[in-house]
Amino acid sequence: MTQMTVPLLDLKPQYRQIREEIRRVTEEVYESQQFILGPRVGALEAEIAAYCQAGQAVGVSSGTDALLLALMALDVGPGDLVLTTPYSFFATAGTIVRLGAQPVFADIDPLTYNLDPGAAAAALEALGSASRRRVKAMVPVHLYGQVAPMEALEALAADWRLAVVEDAAQAIGAEDPRGRRAGSIGTAGCFSFFPSKNLGGFGDGGMVTCNDAELAEKMRILRMHGSHPKYHHALVGGNFRLDALQAAIVSVKLRYLDQWTAGRQDNAATYRRLFTEAGLAERIGLPAEGTGRHIYNQFVIRVPGRRDALRDHLVRCGVGCEIYYPIPLHLQPCFADLGYEQGDFPESERAATETLALPIFPELRDDQQQYVVDRIRAFFDA
Ligand SMILES: *Cc1c(COP(=O)(O)O)cnc(C)c1O
């Protein structure tokens, strides 16, 4: 079989589709010489709030800063505990620790890779009585584009009186089985416009959604160093502002998001069909699909025992693939003082050694998907 190159992600076809519109709006920003916040950011905030079925949206400098700002606005700080998953991008736990609080990890569901509500409840129950009073919030992550089991997690949060900060960085437009969109369910929802996300800018950017006008107002103040009115600081905030240029670009791209999401969903269906036809459906764990709307930020397969060998094989064949994430957060050296050990979260640890993300971007062609599946079959046949 002839060698093909299939990148994990190629943003160039998407850019070619919208180049003229992007040039027009960025030109308008240049002419306005208004670069920070302003009407472009205001417009994007209204569009994202509507798209995410949330009452409010606050534009920020990145997905990481969205998490930081939401937790700050909810007064998470030194001594507080925050329940979350150890199987996520670093920022999920990093922001908790940067505020002086401590993550309390709970294991994931091996089928969806999202926080397991039973494990989450057990992790809280296992805390001593002094620690129990310090639990302030939970940060479920909608990993790979699929909403975490929010009904069960909301019930747990209600029992423990916890704020719920959805890490929706990989899940814009994803819906739970009740049709509720990521970012509209919890106390706040955090989004990233990092270029490789489903809705990416031309640089860093992010957004926090919520349904509470007062909380949104507090976040608007905190994103400008707590300045309100100007040069008066009742709160210590930071510089978490979104650029007008990024907002203008993301606004253009938002109009195409549903079309691109449909492309990702089609590609996921094609993989399922091709892997089944190739007799590989049992061999590799295909991603579980619940009854909600999965937006496939990633298409992740599970390859027990042979993941690294398959990755090396695919790279040699010209197929881009990636491990999200090779080291669970509880085993990161910077969190060693939290006292977690290997073996504490077996499903997260197993996922870290077995999962592999395949190309799924909207413009991926059928012949490229066929090539990926053929190369994986060749690997198992060898
Ligand atoms: C990308 C990502 C973030 C951070 O977003 P940035 O915009 O890169 O700061 C946080 N959480 C998850 C789950 C992510 O995938």
The ligand as an SDF file (V2000), in Angstrom:
LIG
                    3D

 15 15  0  0  0  0  0  0  0  0999 V2000
   -7.3180   22.8680   26.4760 C   0  0  0  0  0  0  0  0  0  0  0  0
   -7.8200   22.5450   27.8270 C   0  0  0  0  0  0  0  0  0  0  0  0
   -7.7250   23.4540   28.8940 C   0  0  0  0  0  0  0  0  0  0  0  0
   -6.9410   24.7250   28.8310 C   0  0  0  0  0  0  0  0  0  0  0  0
   -7.2300   25.5850   27.7910 O   0  0  0  0  0  0  0  0  0  0  0  0
   -6.1100   26.6250   27.2770 P   0  0  0  0  0  0  0  0  0  0  0  0
   -6.9050   27.5400   26.4000 O   0  0  0  0  0  0  0  0  0  0  0  0
   -5.0890   25.8550   26.5480 O   0  0  0  0  0  0  0  0  0  0  0  0
   -5.5590   27.3310   28.4560 O   0  0  0  0  0  0  0  0  0  0  0  0
   -8.3020   23.1020   30.1030 C   0  0  0  0  0  0  0  0  0  0  0  0
   -8.9220   21.9190   30.2720 N   0  0  0  0  0  0  0  0  0  0  0  0
   -9.0250   21.0210   29.2800 C   0  0  0  0  0  0  0  0  0  0  0  0
   -9.7260   19.7390   29.5360 C   0  0  0  0  0  0  0  0  0  0  0  0
   -8.4690   21.2920   28.0270 C   0  0  0  0  0  0  0  0  0  0  0  0
   -8.5460   20.3800   27.0580 O   0  0  0  0  0  0  0  0  0  0  0  0
  1  2  1  0
  2  3  1  0
  2 14  2  0
  3  4  1  0
  3 10  2  0
  4  5  1  0
  5  6  1  0
  6  7  2  0
  6  8  1  0
  6  9  1  0
 10 11  1  0
 11 12  2  0
 12 13  1  0
 12 14  1  0
 14 15  1  0
M  END
$$$$
